[in-house]
Structure formats: C-alpha cells, structure tokens
Amino acid sequence: MGALQLPHRMVMAPMTRSRASQPGDVPSALNACYYAQRAGAALIITEGTQISAQGKGYARTPGLHTREQLEGWAKVTRAVHRRGGRIFAQLWHVGRVSHRLLQPGGRLPVAPSAVAPRGVQVFVVDPQDGAQRFVPCETPRPLRREEVPGIVADFRTAARRALQAGFDGVELHGANGYLIDQFLRSTTNLRRDEYGGDARRRVRFLHDVAQAVVDEIGPQRVGVRLSPHVTLMDVADPEIVPTILLAAERLDALGVAYLHMAEADWDDAPTVPIAFRQELRQRFRGTVIVAGRYTPCRAEAILHEGHADLVAFGRAFLANPDLPERVAAGRPLNEPDPGTFFGGGRKGYVDYPRHDA
Ligand SMILES: Cc1cc2nc3c(=O)[nH]c(=O)nc-3n(C[C@H](O)[C@H](O)[C@H](O)COP(=O)(O)O)c2cc1C
C-alpha cells in the first residue's frame, strides 16, 4: 500500500480514547504502551488528533500542533516501530462538533455554515468546577472565506509534524460528520462561495486539504477516511453518495495511497449497496480499506469479493492487542468494555490480555 509493504490485511481502525496527558493534550508513555501492544496490525491508524487548538472537540484528545505533542507522538511511533509495526496519524478538525469550553479563548466552534448539530453532545471538563460532563453542541460560527486557507495550512503543517514525529503517513479524517465531512454535505454546507453549492464546490475543501498534504509529504503517505453511509452527528444528506464518488475521483487524480470507508460509526451500520462498492473501485485505483462491524468471517468475504483490499477493526482491536495472531490461531476474542472506552487510565486500555498471556 503506497510506500509500505504490509504483512497481512487487518488494520487497526482509528479510535479516540481520551487519555492524552494533561495539561496540553500530550501523548504519554501510557499511550505508547497501548499502541505498541497493537503493533501486530498491518497498519495502526491513531485516534483522531487535532491539527490545531480550534480543531478540538472532546476533552483529553491528543493534538499535533505543539512541540510537546510532537515529542509525545515520537515516543509512540518509536515504540510501535521497535515492535515492527507501521502507524499513520489521523488528522482531525472537528468543526461544529465542539463547544466553547473546548475552544481557545472560549470562542464559538467554527463550521462551513451556522447549522447546529441537533442532538449531538461533546465531552468537556468545566474549567470552573473541574467537573467532566457531556454538553450539547452549539450553533457554530460560519468560517469567513479568508479563514479557509489557514485551516488548509494547519492540515499541511500537521502532516509535516507527523512525519517529524516518526509517523509512516497520515489519514485525513473526512468522515463521521467532522469539518471535512461538514463541507461535503449539502445539509451542513450552505455556503455561496466557491466552497459551497454543487457537489464540485462542496468537494473543494477536501481537495484543497488533500492537495496541500500531498504536496507536503507525498501521495504515498496520505490516506483519506470517508463515510457516505453514516448518518450519526446529524449529517443525513440525500446528495452525499454522488458527492463522495466525485471526491474519490479527485483523490484518485492526486494519487493518495488509500481510501478508508467508515461503514459504521458504532452501531449505525446501514447496508452498503454492492453498486456503490463497484462504482468506488471504478473511480479510485488505490487501496480501499473498509471498516464497521467486520468480523474476521465478513472480512474474508469482502476481500474475496474484491470490494476491499484491507479491513480495519475497531472494537475488536481495542479489546484484543494481538488480534491478527488470535484470529490466525483460531482463539476466542476478548469482549470490549464500553465503560472504559473514553477517559481514565490503564484499566480497559493496556490491560486486555493477549491469548498467550
Ligand atoms: C471508542 C471508539 C472511538 C472512535 N474514535 C474514532 C476516531 O477518533 N476517528 C474515527 O475516524 N473513527 C472513530 N471511531 C470509529 C471506528 O474507527 C470504527 O469505524 C467503528 O468502531 C466501527 O468499527 P468496529 O465495528 O470494528 O468497532 C471510534 C470508535 C470507537 C469504538
């Protein structure tokens, strides 16, 4: 895949775990231990990692915009490489899925347009009383046209920092209702400038970001995650499937290494039509990764059908540090504990046993 030789086809899907050390949202030795335990993945894609302070949407998620964060990530990549693994950083700007309590200067989160995500909450630590709680997202402030190049530049800088920190490449988080996805969708992007309107214009932000990152680190080190069939985060859009197919064509022209299709965010798992899978293959010639409630058996089937080249596993990797070995050995899998997915320390993070422990 791209510049990498992968030993098999089981990828670790990106998963936010909200355990960056504080203050400063800095990856720590604990995070390095977690990823190193999972170095047997064909490729690890990290948790969403904010490209800027403005790109943050949940408490205790790591960033890649300060020196301390870069040095923290360098510990993680060293630990993974020492175990023979490969690791990409997932670059993230949450757009409207945030809250002023998480934003620099207490300002409103930004988005393509002033459309609030209905029924969406984010996890914050209240600076007044230190309490952790979920709060509803607010109506975001629409980005001014002249602010857009600055965000594109933040993605580019984060990609450069990722390579400096020892990552093998980056994945642009264009899925699940965050900033890039908010630009793609006709329901969240009501702009009248060259970044909004028809599909071609809605794809432009993603294209500008991908172009900038490809120019910075080369196409073979860049992947893009998209989620045409996910509707969580209040992003249902009747125009999204053709928009994503157009995006796939544009990303093919840039030569990015892979497209990573998120087919389920949690249990929101619609059936993906075969026609879509075939169309995607026609429009994009690079590697296709799929993710979302795959079992080893379903994964085997989709690989045989030729609709994907790699399959990413989320919760199964979270609970089974040695997932590929376990599957190869036909051993039963540990069950994930949702109570320890976000926040906390070692428990539910680095204490899932290997099959040979
Ligand atoms: C705890 C948790 C955190 C997640 N965080 C992210 C994230 O940061 N970025 C992302 O693109 N997807 C994220 N996802 C979605 C996963 O990458 C994956 O698509 C989803 O879990 C479905 O795959 P699975 O059924 O194999 O778990 C997260 C999922 C879980 C369970």
Ligand as a Chemical Component Dictionary entry (heavy atoms), coordinates in Angstrom:
data_LIG
# 
_chem_comp.id                   LIG 
_chem_comp.type                 NON-POLYMER 
_chem_comp.pdbx_formal_charge   0 
_chem_comp.three_letter_code    LIG 
# 
loop_
_chem_comp_atom.comp_id 
_chem_comp_atom.atom_id 
_chem_comp_atom.alt_atom_id 
_chem_comp_atom.type_symbol 
_chem_comp_atom.charge 
_chem_comp_atom.model_Cartn_x 
_chem_comp_atom.model_Cartn_y 
_chem_comp_atom.model_Cartn_z 
_chem_comp_atom.pdbx_ordinal 
LIG C1  C1  C 0 -14.048 4.109  21.251 1  
LIG C2  C2  C 0 -14.166 4.497  19.802 2  
LIG C3  C3  C 0 -13.579 5.669  19.356 3  
LIG C4  C4  C 0 -13.625 6.021  17.993 4  
LIG N1  N1  N 0 -12.953 7.129  17.564 5  
LIG C5  C5  C 0 -12.815 7.356  16.233 6  
LIG C6  C6  C 0 -11.918 8.362  15.760 7  
LIG O1  O1  O 0 -11.204 9.050  16.514 8  
LIG N2  N2  N 0 -11.844 8.536  14.413 9  
LIG C7  C7  C 0 -12.596 7.807  13.528 10 
LIG O2  O2  O 0 -12.498 8.012  12.308 11 
LIG N3  N3  N 0 -13.419 6.825  13.955 12 
LIG C8  C8  C 0 -13.528 6.570  15.274 13 
LIG N4  N4  N 0 -14.306 5.525  15.697 14 
LIG C9  C9  C 0 -14.956 4.635  14.713 15 
LIG C10 C10 C 0 -14.054 3.410  14.419 16 
LIG O3  O3  O 0 -12.904 3.763  13.693 17 
LIG C11 C11 C 0 -14.813 2.319  13.619 18 
LIG O4  O4  O 0 -15.195 2.842  12.367 19 
LIG C12 C12 C 0 -16.043 1.834  14.385 20 
LIG O5  O5  O 0 -15.692 1.464  15.703 21 
LIG C13 C13 C 0 -16.682 0.629  13.701 22 
LIG O6  O6  O 0 -15.759 -0.436 13.616 23 
LIG P1  P1  P 0 -15.864 -1.718 14.616 24 
LIG O7  O7  O 0 -17.266 -2.230 14.495 25 
LIG O8  O8  O 0 -14.819 -2.661 14.089 26 
LIG O9  O9  O 0 -15.595 -1.231 16.004 27 
LIG C14 C14 C 0 -14.321 5.185  17.074 28 
LIG C15 C15 C 0 -14.926 4.033  17.546 29 
LIG C16 C16 C 0 -14.854 3.669  18.878 30 
LIG C17 C17 C 0 -15.471 2.377  19.330 31 
# 
loop_
_chem_comp_bond.comp_id 
_chem_comp_bond.atom_id_1 
_chem_comp_bond.atom_id_2 
_chem_comp_bond.value_order 
_chem_comp_bond.pdbx_ordinal 
LIG C1  C2  SING 1  
LIG C2  C3  SING 2  
LIG C2  C16 DOUB 3  
LIG C3  C4  DOUB 4  
LIG C4  N1  SING 5  
LIG C4  C14 SING 6  
LIG N1  C5  DOUB 7  
LIG C5  C6  SING 8  
LIG C5  C8  SING 9  
LIG C6  O1  DOUB 10 
LIG C6  N2  SING 11 
LIG N2  C7  SING 12 
LIG C7  O2  DOUB 13 
LIG C7  N3  SING 14 
LIG N3  C8  DOUB 15 
LIG C8  N4  SING 16 
LIG N4  C9  SING 17 
LIG N4  C14 SING 18 
LIG C9  C10 SING 19 
LIG C10 O3  SING 20 
LIG C10 C11 SING 21 
LIG C11 O4  SING 22 
LIG C11 C12 SING 23 
LIG C12 O5  SING 24 
LIG C12 C13 SING 25 
LIG C13 O6  SING 26 
LIG O6  P1  SING 27 
LIG P1  O7  DOUB 28 
LIG P1  O8  SING 29 
LIG P1  O9  SING 30 
LIG C14 C15 DOUB 31 
LIG C15 C16 SING 32 
LIG C16 C17 SING 33 
# 
